[in-house]
Amino acid sequence: MQHRIKLRPDEVRDFVSAASKCIYDVDISYNSYIVDAKSIVGVLGLNFNQVLTVAYNGYDAEFEKYLKKFAVAC
């Protein structure tokens, strides 16, 4: 699954915490730059002026609900 989101630097800690609760891998990217969404250092290295793509293979209802707060219209 993939979701396009907009994230602010002050939201990174909560985002990484939510991603870390997932039992599957979660990646976050823009252009060709991909980082582990469970890594606070990796996520902080992203350009928050860009629309980010969160990609994962799995389903967690709480994580899906959490991502909706950051959703960007396609």
Chimera marker file (.cmm) of the C-alpha trace (Angstrom):
<marker_set name="trace">
<marker id="1" x="0.000" y="0.000" z="0.000" r="1" g="1" b="0" radius="0.5"/>
<marker id="2" x="1.061" y="3.575" z="-0.570" r="1" g="1" b="0" radius="0.5"/>
<marker id="3" x="-0.121" y="6.854" z="0.898" r="1" g="1" b="0" radius="0.5"/>
<marker id="4" x="0.958" y="10.369" z="-0.018" r="1" g="1" b="0" radius="0.5"/>
<marker id="5" x="1.384" y="12.561" z="3.044" r="1" g="1" b="0" radius="0.5"/>
<marker id="6" x="2.667" y="15.946" z="4.132" r="1" g="1" b="0" radius="0.5"/>
<marker id="7" x="4.650" y="15.867" z="7.374" r="1" g="1" b="0" radius="0.5"/>
<marker id="8" x="6.089" y="18.633" z="9.556" r="1" g="1" b="0" radius="0.5"/>
<marker id="9" x="9.322" y="18.246" z="11.576" r="1" g="1" b="0" radius="0.5"/>
<marker id="10" x="7.419" y="18.528" z="14.872" r="1" g="1" b="0" radius="0.5"/>
<marker id="11" x="5.288" y="15.508" z="13.889" r="1" g="1" b="0" radius="0.5"/>
<marker id="12" x="8.222" y="13.167" z="13.185" r="1" g="1" b="0" radius="0.5"/>
<marker id="13" x="8.485" y="11.621" z="16.643" r="1" g="1" b="0" radius="0.5"/>
<marker id="14" x="4.812" y="10.594" z="16.685" r="1" g="1" b="0" radius="0.5"/>
<marker id="15" x="4.980" y="9.365" z="13.082" r="1" g="1" b="0" radius="0.5"/>
<marker id="16" x="8.027" y="7.161" z="13.785" r="1" g="1" b="0" radius="0.5"/>
<marker id="17" x="6.345" y="5.834" z="16.924" r="1" g="1" b="0" radius="0.5"/>
<marker id="18" x="3.215" y="4.884" z="14.949" r="1" g="1" b="0" radius="0.5"/>
<marker id="19" x="5.282" y="3.229" z="12.191" r="1" g="1" b="0" radius="0.5"/>
<marker id="20" x="7.336" y="1.314" z="14.765" r="1" g="1" b="0" radius="0.5"/>
<marker id="21" x="4.200" y="-0.379" z="16.079" r="1" g="1" b="0" radius="0.5"/>
<marker id="22" x="3.681" y="-2.070" z="12.695" r="1" g="1" b="0" radius="0.5"/>
<marker id="23" x="5.027" y="-5.619" z="12.384" r="1" g="1" b="0" radius="0.5"/>
<marker id="24" x="5.892" y="-5.065" z="8.713" r="1" g="1" b="0" radius="0.5"/>
<marker id="25" x="8.470" y="-2.786" z="7.044" r="1" g="1" b="0" radius="0.5"/>
<marker id="26" x="7.403" y="0.810" z="6.462" r="1" g="1" b="0" radius="0.5"/>
<marker id="27" x="9.341" y="3.074" z="4.102" r="1" g="1" b="0" radius="0.5"/>
<marker id="28" x="8.935" y="6.784" z="3.486" r="1" g="1" b="0" radius="0.5"/>
<marker id="29" x="10.271" y="8.474" z="0.375" r="1" g="1" b="0" radius="0.5"/>
<marker id="30" x="10.267" y="11.340" z="-2.072" r="1" g="1" b="0" radius="0.5"/>
<marker id="31" x="11.758" y="11.179" z="-5.563" r="1" g="1" b="0" radius="0.5"/>
<marker id="32" x="14.416" y="8.434" z="-5.324" r="1" g="1" b="0" radius="0.5"/>
<marker id="33" x="15.308" y="9.046" z="-1.657" r="1" g="1" b="0" radius="0.5"/>
<marker id="34" x="13.927" y="6.192" z="0.510" r="1" g="1" b="0" radius="0.5"/>
<marker id="35" x="14.350" y="5.763" z="4.274" r="1" g="1" b="0" radius="0.5"/>
<marker id="36" x="13.055" y="3.407" z="6.942" r="1" g="1" b="0" radius="0.5"/>
<marker id="37" x="10.003" y="5.091" z="8.495" r="1" g="1" b="0" radius="0.5"/>
<marker id="38" x="10.903" y="3.504" z="11.840" r="1" g="1" b="0" radius="0.5"/>
<marker id="39" x="14.164" y="5.499" z="11.964" r="1" g="1" b="0" radius="0.5"/>
<marker id="40" x="13.812" y="8.937" z="13.513" r="1" g="1" b="0" radius="0.5"/>
<marker id="41" x="17.214" y="9.994" z="12.132" r="1" g="1" b="0" radius="0.5"/>
<marker id="42" x="16.245" y="8.848" z="8.634" r="1" g="1" b="0" radius="0.5"/>
<marker id="43" x="12.873" y="10.603" z="8.684" r="1" g="1" b="0" radius="0.5"/>
<marker id="44" x="14.394" y="13.815" z="10.035" r="1" g="1" b="0" radius="0.5"/>
<marker id="45" x="16.708" y="13.809" z="6.994" r="1" g="1" b="0" radius="0.5"/>
<marker id="46" x="13.751" y="14.183" z="4.613" r="1" g="1" b="0" radius="0.5"/>
<marker id="47" x="12.723" y="17.382" z="2.879" r="1" g="1" b="0" radius="0.5"/>
<marker id="48" x="9.460" y="18.340" z="4.587" r="1" g="1" b="0" radius="0.5"/>
<marker id="49" x="8.582" y="20.775" z="1.793" r="1" g="1" b="0" radius="0.5"/>
<marker id="50" x="7.953" y="17.751" z="-0.444" r="1" g="1" b="0" radius="0.5"/>
<marker id="51" x="4.955" y="15.443" z="-0.576" r="1" g="1" b="0" radius="0.5"/>
<marker id="52" x="6.174" y="12.168" z="0.928" r="1" g="1" b="0" radius="0.5"/>
<marker id="53" x="5.132" y="8.632" z="0.002" r="1" g="1" b="0" radius="0.5"/>
<marker id="54" x="4.659" y="6.036" z="2.723" r="1" g="1" b="0" radius="0.5"/>
<marker id="55" x="4.896" y="2.470" z="1.369" r="1" g="1" b="0" radius="0.5"/>
<marker id="56" x="4.350" y="-0.831" z="3.166" r="1" g="1" b="0" radius="0.5"/>
<marker id="57" x="3.064" y="-4.376" z="2.696" r="1" g="1" b="0" radius="0.5"/>
<marker id="58" x="0.623" y="-5.114" z="5.459" r="1" g="1" b="0" radius="0.5"/>
<marker id="59" x="-2.434" y="-3.753" z="7.209" r="1" g="1" b="0" radius="0.5"/>
<marker id="60" x="-2.873" y="-2.143" z="10.608" r="1" g="1" b="0" radius="0.5"/>
<marker id="61" x="-6.140" y="-0.295" z="11.208" r="1" g="1" b="0" radius="0.5"/>
<marker id="62" x="-4.577" y="2.093" z="13.739" r="1" g="1" b="0" radius="0.5"/>
<marker id="63" x="-1.730" y="3.023" z="11.380" r="1" g="1" b="0" radius="0.5"/>
<marker id="64" x="-4.194" y="3.569" z="8.511" r="1" g="1" b="0" radius="0.5"/>
<marker id="65" x="-6.258" y="5.866" z="10.729" r="1" g="1" b="0" radius="0.5"/>
<marker id="66" x="-3.120" y="7.718" z="11.832" r="1" g="1" b="0" radius="0.5"/>
<marker id="67" x="-1.957" y="8.292" z="8.230" r="1" g="1" b="0" radius="0.5"/>
<marker id="68" x="-5.284" y="9.877" z="7.270" r="1" g="1" b="0" radius="0.5"/>
<marker id="69" x="-4.327" y="12.925" z="9.389" r="1" g="1" b="0" radius="0.5"/>
<marker id="70" x="-1.471" y="13.649" z="6.977" r="1" g="1" b="0" radius="0.5"/>
<marker id="71" x="-3.125" y="12.662" z="3.691" r="1" g="1" b="0" radius="0.5"/>
<marker id="72" x="-2.582" y="14.752" z="0.577" r="1" g="1" b="0" radius="0.5"/>
<marker id="73" x="-5.100" y="14.796" z="-2.254" r="1" g="1" b="0" radius="0.5"/>
<marker id="74" x="-3.780" y="13.093" z="-5.377" r="1" g="1" b="0" radius="0.5"/>
<link id1="1" id2="2" r="1" g="1" b="0" radius="0.2"/>
<link id1="2" id2="3" r="1" g="1" b="0" radius="0.2"/>
<link id1="3" id2="4" r="1" g="1" b="0" radius="0.2"/>
<link id1="4" id2="5" r="1" g="1" b="0" radius="0.2"/>
<link id1="5" id2="6" r="1" g="1" b="0" radius="0.2"/>
<link id1="6" id2="7" r="1" g="1" b="0" radius="0.2"/>
<link id1="7" id2="8" r="1" g="1" b="0" radius="0.2"/>
<link id1="8" id2="9" r="1" g="1" b="0" radius="0.2"/>
<link id1="9" id2="10" r="1" g="1" b="0" radius="0.2"/>
<link id1="10" id2="11" r="1" g="1" b="0" radius="0.2"/>
<link id1="11" id2="12" r="1" g="1" b="0" radius="0.2"/>
<link id1="12" id2="13" r="1" g="1" b="0" radius="0.2"/>
<link id1="13" id2="14" r="1" g="1" b="0" radius="0.2"/>
<link id1="14" id2="15" r="1" g="1" b="0" radius="0.2"/>
<link id1="15" id2="16" r="1" g="1" b="0" radius="0.2"/>
<link id1="16" id2="17" r="1" g="1" b="0" radius="0.2"/>
<link id1="17" id2="18" r="1" g="1" b="0" radius="0.2"/>
<link id1="18" id2="19" r="1" g="1" b="0" radius="0.2"/>
<link id1="19" id2="20" r="1" g="1" b="0" radius="0.2"/>
<link id1="20" id2="21" r="1" g="1" b="0" radius="0.2"/>
<link id1="21" id2="22" r="1" g="1" b="0" radius="0.2"/>
<link id1="22" id2="23" r="1" g="1" b="0" radius="0.2"/>
<link id1="23" id2="24" r="1" g="1" b="0" radius="0.2"/>
<link id1="24" id2="25" r="1" g="1" b="0" radius="0.2"/>
<link id1="25" id2="26" r="1" g="1" b="0" radius="0.2"/>
<link id1="26" id2="27" r="1" g="1" b="0" radius="0.2"/>
<link id1="27" id2="28" r="1" g="1" b="0" radius="0.2"/>
<link id1="28" id2="29" r="1" g="1" b="0" radius="0.2"/>
<link id1="29" id2="30" r="1" g="1" b="0" radius="0.2"/>
<link id1="30" id2="31" r="1" g="1" b="0" radius="0.2"/>
<link id1="31" id2="32" r="1" g="1" b="0" radius="0.2"/>
<link id1="32" id2="33" r="1" g="1" b="0" radius="0.2"/>
<link id1="33" id2="34" r="1" g="1" b="0" radius="0.2"/>
<link id1="34" id2="35" r="1" g="1" b="0" radius="0.2"/>
<link id1="35" id2="36" r="1" g="1" b="0" radius="0.2"/>
<link id1="36" id2="37" r="1" g="1" b="0" radius="0.2"/>
<link id1="37" id2="38" r="1" g="1" b="0" radius="0.2"/>
<link id1="38" id2="39" r="1" g="1" b="0" radius="0.2"/>
<link id1="39" id2="40" r="1" g="1" b="0" radius="0.2"/>
<link id1="40" id2="41" r="1" g="1" b="0" radius="0.2"/>
<link id1="41" id2="42" r="1" g="1" b="0" radius="0.2"/>
<link id1="42" id2="43" r="1" g="1" b="0" radius="0.2"/>
<link id1="43" id2="44" r="1" g="1" b="0" radius="0.2"/>
<link id1="44" id2="45" r="1" g="1" b="0" radius="0.2"/>
<link id1="45" id2="46" r="1" g="1" b="0" radius="0.2"/>
<link id1="46" id2="47" r="1" g="1" b="0" radius="0.2"/>
<link id1="47" id2="48" r="1" g="1" b="0" radius="0.2"/>
<link id1="48" id2="49" r="1" g="1" b="0" radius="0.2"/>
<link id1="49" id2="50" r="1" g="1" b="0" radius="0.2"/>
<link id1="50" id2="51" r="1" g="1" b="0" radius="0.2"/>
<link id1="51" id2="52" r="1" g="1" b="0" radius="0.2"/>
<link id1="52" id2="53" r="1" g="1" b="0" radius="0.2"/>
<link id1="53" id2="54" r="1" g="1" b="0" radius="0.2"/>
<link id1="54" id2="55" r="1" g="1" b="0" radius="0.2"/>
<link id1="55" id2="56" r="1" g="1" b="0" radius="0.2"/>
<link id1="56" id2="57" r="1" g="1" b="0" radius="0.2"/>
<link id1="57" id2="58" r="1" g="1" b="0" radius="0.2"/>
<link id1="58" id2="59" r="1" g="1" b="0" radius="0.2"/>
<link id1="59" id2="60" r="1" g="1" b="0" radius="0.2"/>
<link id1="60" id2="61" r="1" g="1" b="0" radius="0.2"/>
<link id1="61" id2="62" r="1" g="1" b="0" radius="0.2"/>
<link id1="62" id2="63" r="1" g="1" b="0" radius="0.2"/>
<link id1="63" id2="64" r="1" g="1" b="0" radius="0.2"/>
<link id1="64" id2="65" r="1" g="1" b="0" radius="0.2"/>
<link id1="65" id2="66" r="1" g="1" b="0" radius="0.2"/>
<link id1="66" id2="67" r="1" g="1" b="0" radius="0.2"/>
<link id1="67" id2="68" r="1" g="1" b="0" radius="0.2"/>
<link id1="68" id2="69" r="1" g="1" b="0" radius="0.2"/>
<link id1="69" id2="70" r="1" g="1" b="0" radius="0.2"/>
<link id1="70" id2="71" r="1" g="1" b="0" radius="0.2"/>
<link id1="71" id2="72" r="1" g="1" b="0" radius="0.2"/>
<link id1="72" id2="73" r="1" g="1" b="0" radius="0.2"/>
<link id1="73" id2="74" r="1" g="1" b="0" radius="0.2"/>
</marker_set>
